[in-house]
Amino acid sequence: MKAGAGSAADLKRRLDILYDQFNETHSVSDPIWIVRRYQRRDDREIVGFCAAALAFGRVQSVLNSIEGLLKVMGPSPAAFVRAFEPSRDRQALDHLVHRWTRGIDLAALVWMLRQMIDRHGSIEGFFVAAADPEAETIEAALDSFSRRACALDQKAVYGRTRRRPGVAYFFARPSSGGACKRLNLFLRWMVRDDRVDLGTWTRVKPAQLIVPLDTHVIRVGRCLRLTRYASPGWRMAADITASLRKLDPIDPVRYDFSLCHIGMMNACGYGRKAGDTQCPLRGCCRPGAGRAGTAGRAGKAGGQGS
């Protein structure tokens, strides 16, 4: 972050105010409120993963697709996953479509989640099985999580021929260079605990999280000079997070929800003729510096390297 001590202090003060304004239940339209309808921790984990996995595209389309999947899963999505048998239950998902994702891909996802739970008791257990609790960030743990997930059985759903990208689209890896936006979104929901995020997990630290990167965070992040990178990807996500960590070493990703939504509201003037006239961070930014990248999200939806 290219800013002096004084400007950094002012940015933190302004970001803290913005965080407080958005840290309210149903403050804006977002898939997290669907996850919050469930009270049991195991249901929240399953619904959270599925909702984050489908968070690409327009907001309403994302919300509709999540609701369609949950209608099939019934009152306890965790119980549905634990009892899921591909030969018996796969066809119940066949009618579901979300952009290029088909019902068979969602069946493969449910089957993989069941295998995680069978082996480690929860998605969290599967995630931390190869994680270093003292690592600075979740980068290595997330890479291992996706690699091990994709090694689970898929033949029970797909047969001998896997669809491309199929279920693998839900398991991006930092080592491939993508921002892993939707997985980082899921982790934010599970690890952080406030009026937005759920705090369902206990074995990953908020300090280790990486910001879920999308077009809105890219635009605001570049406007605030939080990153030196111009192209979206894991390096940019880690760079923005490192800048936010200087402001809050314990919980750097706490600012993500508000930064995303001021971008979604078109309040950020980066690369726009309107400039910073509507921006709540006016004076901390440089709206005329250029144009942001082109990844996309709804709520926390869609985009490159997701």
C-alpha positions in Angstrom: 0.0 0.0 0.0 1.6 3.2 -1.2 0.6 5.6 1.5 2.2 7.4 4.4 1.4 6.8 8.1 -1.1 9.7 8.2 -3.0 8.6 5.1 -3.0 5.0 6.2 -4.5 6.0 9.6 -7.2 8.0 7.8 -7.9 5.1 5.4 -8.3 2.7 8.3 -10.6 5.2 10.1 -12.8 5.5 7.0 -12.8 1.8 6.3 -13.8 1.1 9.9 -16.8 3.4 9.5 -17.7 1.7 6.2 -17.4 -1.7 7.9 -19.8 -0.7 10.7 -22.3 0.6 8.1 -22.4 -2.6 6.2 -22.1 -5.0 9.2 -25.9 -5.3 9.5 -28.2 -8.2 8.7 -29.6 -7.9 5.2 -27.8 -4.6 4.6 -27.6 -5.4 0.9 -28.7 -8.3 -1.3 -26.2 -11.2 -0.9 -26.2 -15.0 -0.9 -24.9 -15.0 2.7 -28.5 -14.3 4.0 -29.7 -17.6 2.5 -26.9 -19.4 4.5 -28.0 -17.5 7.6 -31.5 -19.0 7.5 -30.0 -22.3 8.8 -29.2 -22.6 12.5 -27.3 -25.9 12.6 -23.5 -25.6 12.0 -23.5 -28.7 9.7 -26.3 -27.2 7.6 -24.5 -23.8 7.4 -21.3 -25.5 6.2 -23.0 -27.4 3.4 -25.3 -24.5 2.3 -22.3 -22.1 2.5 -20.2 -24.2 0.3 -22.9 -24.8 -2.3 -24.0 -21.1 -2.2 -20.4 -19.9 -2.7 -19.8 -22.5 -5.5 -22.8 -21.1 -7.4 -21.9 -17.4 -6.8 -21.0 -16.5 -10.4 -23.3 -14.5 -12.6 -26.1 -11.9 -11.9 -27.3 -11.6 -8.3 -30.8 -12.8 -8.9 -29.7 -15.7 -11.1 -27.3 -16.8 -8.3 -30.0 -16.5 -5.6 -32.5 -18.5 -7.8 -30.0 -21.3 -8.4 -29.1 -21.6 -4.8 -32.8 -21.7 -3.8 -33.4 -24.4 -6.5 -30.7 -26.6 -5.1 -31.9 -26.2 -1.5 -35.4 -27.1 -2.5 -34.1 -30.5 -3.6 -32.0 -30.9 -0.5 -34.9 -30.4 1.8 -35.0 -29.0 5.4 -31.6 -30.3 6.4 -29.0 -30.0 3.5 -26.4 -31.7 5.7 -28.6 -34.8 6.2 -29.2 -34.8 2.4 -25.5 -34.9 1.8 -24.8 -37.5 4.4 -27.4 -39.8 2.9 -26.6 -39.1 -0.8 -26.2 -42.1 -3.0 -25.5 -41.3 -6.7 -27.3 -44.2 -8.2 -30.4 -43.4 -6.2 -30.4 -39.6 -5.9 -28.5 -38.1 -8.8 -31.5 -37.7 -11.0 -33.2 -35.5 -8.4 -30.7 -32.8 -9.5 -30.9 -33.3 -13.2 -33.3 -30.3 -13.8 -30.9 -27.8 -12.2 -28.9 -25.5 -14.5 -26.7 -22.5 -13.5 -24.9 -21.0 -16.6 -22.6 -23.8 -17.7 -23.1 -25.9 -14.6 -25.5 -28.7 -15.0 -27.4 -30.9 -12.5 -24.9 -33.7 -12.9 -22.1 -31.4 -11.8 -24.1 -30.5 -8.7 -24.6 -34.2 -8.0 -20.9 -34.7 -8.3 -20.3 -31.8 -5.9 -22.8 -33.3 -3.3 -21.1 -36.7 -3.7 -17.7 -35.2 -3.1 -18.9 -33.3 0.0 -20.3 -36.6 1.3 -16.9 -38.2 0.9 -15.3 -35.4 2.8 -17.7 -35.7 5.7 -17.4 -39.5 5.7 -13.6 -39.3 6.0 -13.1 -36.2 8.2 -16.5 -35.4 9.8 -17.0 -32.1 8.1 -15.7 -29.9 5.3 -13.6 -28.1 7.9 -12.0 -31.4 9.0 -11.1 -32.2 5.4 -9.7 -28.7 4.9 -7.5 -28.6 8.0 -6.2 -32.2 7.5 -3.3 -30.9 5.4 -3.2 -27.3 6.8 -0.4 -25.7 8.8 -2.1 -23.8 11.6 0.9 -21.4 11.9 1.0 -20.6 8.2 0.6 -16.8 7.4 -2.2 -17.4 4.9 -4.4 -20.3 3.7 -2.7 -20.4 0.3 -1.1 -23.9 0.7 -4.0 -25.3 2.6 -6.5 -24.2 -0.1 -4.3 -25.6 -2.8 -4.1 -28.9 -1.0 -7.9 -28.9 -0.3 -8.8 -28.5 -4.0 -6.2 -31.0 -5.1 -7.4 -33.7 -2.6 -11.1 -32.9 -3.4 -10.5 -33.5 -7.1 -8.9 -36.8 -6.3 -12.1 -38.1 -4.6 -14.3 -40.5 -6.5 -16.3 -38.9 -9.3 -17.0 -42.0 -11.4 -20.1 -42.9 -9.3 -21.7 -39.7 -10.9 -20.0 -39.2 -14.2 -19.0 -42.7 -15.1 -15.8 -43.1 -17.1 -16.0 -39.7 -18.9 -15.8 -36.6 -16.8 -17.5 -33.3 -18.0 -15.2 -30.3 -18.5 -14.9 -28.3 -16.4 -17.6 -30.1 -14.5 -17.3 -30.3 -10.7 -13.6 -29.3 -11.0 -14.8 -25.7 -11.6 -15.8 -25.6 -7.9 -12.2 -26.4 -6.8 -9.8 -23.7 -8.1 -6.2 -23.8 -6.9 -3.9 -20.9 -6.1 -1.0 -22.6 -7.8 -2.9 -22.3 -11.1 -2.8 -18.5 -10.7 -6.6 -18.0 -10.3 -8.0 -15.8 -7.5 -10.0 -18.7 -6.1 -12.7 -16.1 -5.4 -15.6 -18.4 -4.5 -13.5 -20.6 -2.2 -12.1 -17.6 -0.5 -15.7 -16.3 -0.1 -16.8 -19.6 1.5 -13.8 -19.4 3.9 -14.7 -15.8 4.8 -18.2 -16.9 5.6 -17.1 -19.9 7.7 -14.1 -18.3 9.6 -15.1 -14.8 10.4 -17.8 -14.0 12.9 -19.9 -10.9 12.9 -23.4 -9.9 11.7 -22.6 -10.9 8.2 -20.1 -13.8 8.4 -21.0 -16.9 10.4 -17.9 -18.1 12.4 -18.9 -21.7 11.9 -15.3 -22.9 11.7 -12.9 -22.8 14.6 -9.6 -24.2 13.2 -8.7 -21.5 10.7 -7.7 -18.0 11.8 -9.3 -14.9 10.3 -5.8 -13.5 9.9 -5.0 -16.3 7.4 -7.8 -15.5 5.0 -7.4 -14.0 1.5 -9.8 -11.5 0.1 -12.4 -12.9 -2.4 -11.3 -11.0 -5.5 -13.8 -9.7 -8.0 -14.3 -6.8 -10.4 -15.6 -4.6 -7.5 -12.7 -5.3 -5.1 -10.3 -5.0 -8.0 -11.6 -1.5 -8.9 -11.8 -0.3 -5.3 -8.4 -1.9 -4.5 -6.7 -0.2 -7.4 -8.3 3.1 -6.6 -7.1 2.9 -3.0 -3.6 1.8 -4.2 -3.9 -1.5 -2.2 -2.2 -3.4 -5.0 0.6 -2.9 -7.5 -0.9 -5.5 -9.9 -3.1 -4.7 -12.9 -4.2 -8.3 -13.8 -6.7 -10.2 -11.6 -5.5 -13.5 -10.0 -4.1 -14.9 -6.8 -1.2 -12.5 -6.7 -3.5 -9.5 -6.7 -5.8 -11.1 -4.1 -2.8 -11.7 -1.8 -1.4 -8.2 -2.5 -4.7 -6.5 -1.6 -5.0 -8.7 1.5 -1.4 -7.8 2.6 -2.3 -4.1 2.3 -5.4 -4.6 4.4 -3.4 -6.7 6.9 -1.3 -3.6 7.6 -4.5 -1.9 8.7 -5.9 -4.9 10.7 -3.4 -7.7 11.2 -5.9 -9.9 13.1 -8.8 -9.7 10.6 -7.8 -8.1 7.3 -10.7 -9.5 5.3 -13.3 -7.8 7.5 -13.3 -4.9 5.0 -14.2 -7.2 2.0 -18.0 -7.1 2.2 -18.2 -3.3 2.3 -15.6 -2.8 -0.4 -17.4 -5.2 -2.7 -20.7 -3.5 -2.2 -19.6 0.1 -2.6 -18.3 -1.2 -6.0 -21.6 -2.9 -6.8 -23.4 0.3 -6.0 -21.2 2.1 -8.5 -20.0 4.5 -5.7 -16.4 3.9 -6.6 -15.3 6.3 -9.4 -12.2 4.5 -10.5 -11.8 4.9 -14.3 -15.3 6.6 -14.6 -16.2 10.1 -15.7 -18.1 10.7 -12.4 -14.9 10.3 -10.4 -15.2 10.1 -6.7 -18.3 12.3 -6.3 -20.3 9.4 -4.8 -17.5 7.5 -3.0 -17.6 7.2 0.8 -13.8 7.0 0.7 -13.4 10.2 -1.2 -10.0 11.7 -0.6 -8.3 8.4 0.1 -8.4 7.3 -3.5 -7.3 8.2 -7.0 -10.4 7.6 -9.2 -8.8 9.1 -12.4 -5.8 6.6 -12.4 -7.2 4.2 -15.0 -9.6 1.4 -15.6 -10.0 -1.8 -13.5 -9.8 -5.4 -14.6 -12.8 -7.2 -16.1 -13.7 -10.1 -13.7 -17.3 -10.1 -12.6 -19.3 -11.0 -9.5 -22.9 -10.8 -8.1 -22.9 -10.4 -4.4 -19.7 -12.3 -4.5 -20.4 -13.9 -7.8 -18.6 -14.8 -11.0 -15.4 -13.8 -12.7 -11.9 -14.9 -13.6 -10.0 -17.4 -11.6 -13.0 -18.1 -9.4 
